[in-house]
Every structure is written in C-alpha cells, then in structure tokens.
Amino acid sequence: MTGSIQHKLLRFCLASTYHSKLPIFKFLTILLICTSILSCSGSEDQNTLKVTKAQLATGTYKVSYGFNYSPVDEQKILAITANLDRPSQQLVFTMQDGTKRTLSFTPRNESQWKGDCATMDGYVLDEVADLTPVSLQLESMTFSTPIASAKCSPNRMILSVTTSESDSSSPVLVFDLTK
C-alpha cells in the first residue's frame, strides 16, 4: 500500500471516529480495524525475512543430552567430546575411556542447510555437514550415515542421521561448545 493511500485511510479512520459520537465499543472496533489494516502495509521490504547463518565453530564440544541410547551407557554417552577442526575438515570424537573416532567433516552447500529457529522477522539457516566414513559407533549408538548440523547457533552441534526432527527412532546426540 502506498504512502498516500495509507495517509488517506488514516485520516478517514480518525475523522470517522473522532468527530462522531459513537459508543466506546464501536469507536474501539473501528480503531482496531484501522490499525490492523495499516499494520499490514508498510515498506517494500516488510516481507523480507532476515536470515542468520549458523556455521559450526571450530572447538571442543561436549554432549549435553541425547536420545535412543542404552540406559546403562548414560555416563559414557555424557562423557563424549567432539573436537571440530574446520581447517583440516576433521571431527574427532573422544570416548570416556580415551578411544578416538576421527571422521572427515564435509559441509554441504548452503542450499542444503536447514532453516530453523523462526522468529517474527527471520530465521536461522543451520549448517549441515556429512561425516565419513559412514556407520559411526559411539558406545551403544550407531549412526549409519552420520551428519553434523548446527542448531540455531555456531555453539550447538547435533549429531544424527537425518535433518528431520520428526524421526524419533534415530539416534541423536546434542553437543555444546566448551572452548
């Protein structure tokens, strides 16, 4: 809606409510309708959403929680750390007993990143990376085709086999950046 039409509509709304002797309910109803109409119009870029990119940070991550692991392994699972070295494109998992699993970290093209964490004016585009070799075993958890992805910020990493959050049967580990 152009500025001149907005101004005419605003003048009409104010004139029809201010000079009339409407009951308070009708006055408020007209005022609400007018402000609703005006709030739906605005600048040309009003429908443009702000996109923030969340690329995983280089550093050490520690498991915060997970899903679909054997309950007897809980302490071992919570002790797992992951060290992401972006320059060498490696992600190294360290188990509680010191055993290490080194994987190649290959970020996907941004067109395959996942939109997440929507707000009124934007959303976050989470980085997604493929991990190889496939079939990663971490204690009682098996990731047949492991992927790592950011979760709304560079400080949270999700290890899973899918970017879909609706698959409740897949193993998932959530890591937070420690340093």
C-alpha positions, 0 to 999 in steps of 0.5 A: 500500500502506498504512502498516500493511500495509507495517509488517506485511510488514516485520516478517514479512520480518525475523522470517522471516529473522532468527530462522531459520537459513537459508543466506546465499543464501536469507536474501539472496533473501528480503531482496531480495524484501522490499525490492523489494516495499516499494520499490514502495509508498510515498506517494500521490504516488510516481507523480507525475512532476515536470515542468520547463518549458523556455521559450526565453530571450530572447538571442543564440544561436549554432549549435553543430552541425547536420545535412543541410547542404552540406559546403562551407557548414560555416563559414557554417552555424557562423557563424549567430546567432539573436537571440530577442526574446520581447517583440516575438515576433521571431527574427532570424537573422544570416548570416556575411556580415551578411544578416538573416532576421527571422521572427515567433516564435509559441509554441504552447500548452503542450499542444503542447510536447514532453516530453523529457529523462526522468529517474527522477522527471520530465521536461522539457516543451520549448517549441515555437514556429512561425516565419513566414513559412514556407520559411526559407533559411539558406545551403544549408538550407531549412526549409519550415515552420520551428519553434523548440523548446527542448531540455531547457533555456531555453539550447538552441534547435533549429531544424527542421521537425518535433518528431520526432527520428526524421526524419533527412532534415530539416534541423536546426540546434542553437543555444546561448545566448551572452548 
